[in-house]
């Protein structure tokens, strides 16, 4: 019995699996939201549905949402700052 799967079908299966994993991660992050709703960097990237590289570029240009320093080495993004940033970037 020879089981041969076309490369195109494998790629499509991989893409579907990748999308399912991303959605599961987003849902898990949303369930773990702190009471004040502050986002960590990875949570914000998932929430905005951007790639890490795209978000890195936005921040490198100084165009990212305002950061709040929690401690010497920890930052977060407050929901109101993220919303203000999104409104500022709105095109229509």
FINU-484275 format. One record per residue: x, y, z of N, C-alpha, C in turn; residue in three letters. Coordinates in pm, whole numbers. Layout:
<pts>
PT,X,Y,Z,X,Y,Z,X,Y,Z,Ala
...
</pts>
This chain:
<pts>
PT,84,-117,0,0,0,0,89,124,0,Unk
PT,76,204,-101,158,324,-116,74,447,-85,Unk
PT,107,516,24,35,638,62,119,758,20,Unk
PT,74,824,-83,146,941,-132,56,1064,-118,Unk
PT,108,1165,-52,33,1290,-36,107,1397,-116,Unk
PT,32,1468,-196,91,1573,-278,151,1683,-190,Unk
PT,265,1741,-230,327,1848,-152,233,1966,-128,Unk
PT,152,2000,-228,59,2112,-213,-42,2085,-101,Unk
PT,-90,1961,-94,-186,1923,11,-119,1930,148,Unk
PT,7,1890,158,80,1899,285,96,2043,330,Unk
PT,126,2131,236,140,2273,268,8,2329,318,Unk
PT,-101,2294,251,-233,2342,293,-268,2290,432,Unk
PT,-238,2163,459,-264,2108,592,-182,2181,697,Unk
PT,-56,2210,665,32,2282,756,-19,2421,786,Unk
PT,-69,2489,684,-123,2624,703,-247,2622,792,Unk
PT,-334,2522,770,-455,2510,854,-417,2482,999,Unk
PT,-320,2394,1018,-273,2362,1153,-212,2485,1220,Unk
PT,-134,2560,1145,-72,2682,1198,-178,2782,1242,Unk
PT,-283,2799,1162,-391,2891,1196,-465,2845,1322,Unk
PT,-488,2715,1334,-555,2662,1453,-471,2683,1579,Unk
PT,-341,2664,1568,-252,2684,1682,-251,2831,1723,Unk
PT,-241,2921,1626,-242,3065,1656,-370,3105,1729,Unk
PT,-483,3054,1681,-611,3087,1744,-618,3032,1886,Unk
PT,-567,2912,1908,-567,2854,2042,-480,2936,2137,Unk
PT,-366,2984,2088,-278,3067,2171,-348,3198,2205,Unk
PT,-412,3260,2107,-485,3386,2132,-592,3367,2239,Unk
PT,-667,3259,2227,-773,3233,2324,-716,3210,2463,Unk
PT,-606,3136,2470,-542,3110,2600,-493,3240,2662,Unk
PT,-435,3328,2582,-386,3455,2634,-502,3541,2682,Unk
PT,-612,3542,2610,-728,3622,2651,-787,3572,2782,Unk
PT,-783,3442,2805,-837,3386,2929,-750,3423,3049,Unk
PT,-624,3456,3026,-532,3487,3134,-514,3637,3155,Unk
PT,-602,3718,3101,-590,3863,3114,-596,3905,3260,Unk
PT,-504,3989,3304,-513,4042,3440,-634,4135,3454,Unk
PT,-673,4162,3577,-791,4244,3603,-783,4381,3537,Unk
PT,-662,4443,3536,-649,4576,3477,-636,4570,3325,Unk
PT,-626,4450,3269,-623,4433,3125,-491,4467,3059,Unk
PT,-385,4492,3137,-256,4529,3081,-201,4414,2995,Unk
PT,-141,4450,2884,-84,4352,2792,67,4341,2812,Unk
PT,118,4219,2812,262,4201,2797,290,4217,2648,Unk
PT,416,4224,2611,450,4241,2469,396,4126,2383,Unk
PT,422,4000,2421,368,3890,2339,216,3890,2333,Unk
PT,150,3925,2443,4,3931,2443,-46,4040,2349,Unk
PT,22,4153,2350,-19,4263,2262,-2,4225,2116,Unk
PT,110,4163,2084,135,4121,1946,26,4024,1900,Unk
PT,-11,3929,1987,-118,3833,1954,-252,3905,1942,Unk
PT,-278,3998,2034,-404,4073,2032,-419,4154,1904,Unk
PT,-311,4217,1860,-313,4299,1739,-309,4215,1612,Unk
PT,-280,4087,1629,-266,3995,1516,-159,4040,1417,Unk
PT,-47,4083,1475,70,4122,1396,178,4017,1417,Unk
PT,271,4012,1325,387,3926,1347,483,4001,1440,Unk
PT,569,3926,1506,668,3987,1594,757,4082,1514,Unk
PT,793,4041,1394,880,4124,1309,813,4256,1274,Unk
PT,686,4252,1238,614,4375,1205,607,4467,1326,Unk
PT,576,4410,1443,568,4492,1564,705,4550,1599,Unk
PT,811,4470,1581,948,4519,1605,978,4640,1516,Unk
PT,938,4633,1390,962,4744,1297,886,4870,1339,Unk
PT,761,4851,1381,680,4965,1426,747,5031,1546,Unk
PT,790,4950,1642,856,5005,1761,991,5068,1727,Unk
PT,1065,5009,1634,1195,5063,1596,1181,5202,1536,Unk
PT,1068,5228,1469,1041,5360,1412,986,5456,1517,Unk
PT,966,5407,1639,910,5491,1745,761,5515,1728,Unk
PT,693,5425,1659,552,5444,1629,460,5348,1704,Unk
PT,513,5278,1804,432,5181,1878,347,5248,1984,Unk
PT,260,5169,2048,179,5223,2157,266,5259,2277,Unk
PT,216,5349,2359,288,5393,2478,310,5276,2574,Unk
PT,430,5267,2629,466,5161,2723,453,5213,2866,Unk
PT,421,5123,2957,418,5156,3099,521,5068,3168,Unk
PT,609,5130,3242,715,5056,3310,663,5002,3443,Unk
PT,666,4871,3460,620,4809,3583,733,4794,3685,Unk
PT,850,4770,3632,969,4757,3717,1090,4790,3630,Unk
PT,1206,4772,3685,1329,4806,3611,1338,4731,3478,Unk
PT,1291,4606,3476,1305,4525,3355,1173,4479,3294,Unk
PT,1063,4530,3341,933,4481,3292,843,4597,3249,Unk
PT,787,4581,3129,695,4682,3077,562,4616,3043,Unk
PT,460,4697,3029,331,4648,2981,270,4758,2895,Unk
PT,160,4725,2833,86,4819,2750,-55,4825,2807,Unk
PT,-98,4942,2850,-232,4956,2906,-335,4961,2793,Unk
PT,-451,4900,2816,-553,4896,2709,-590,5034,2655,Unk
PT,-597,5134,2743,-634,5268,2695,-526,5327,2604,Unk
PT,-398,5293,2631,-289,5340,2546,-291,5269,2411,Unk
PT,-323,5140,2414,-331,5063,2290,-446,5117,2204,Unk
PT,-560,5141,2268,-677,5194,2195,-647,5331,2134,Unk
PT,-582,5419,2212,-545,5552,2160,-451,5539,2041,Unk
PT,-356,5448,2051,-261,5425,1942,-334,5375,1818,Unk
PT,-427,5283,1837,-503,5230,1723,-587,5340,1659,Unk
PT,-648,5424,1739,-729,5534,1685,-643,5632,1605,Unk
PT,-523,5657,1655,-432,5749,1587,-391,5694,1450,Unk
PT,-382,5563,1440,-338,5498,1316,-454,5472,1220,Unk
PT,-577,5495,1265,-695,5466,1182,-689,5549,1054,Unk
PT,-716,5482,942,-707,5547,812,-842,5606,771,Unk
PT,-947,5534,795,-1080,5579,749,-1153,5650,860,Unk
</pts>
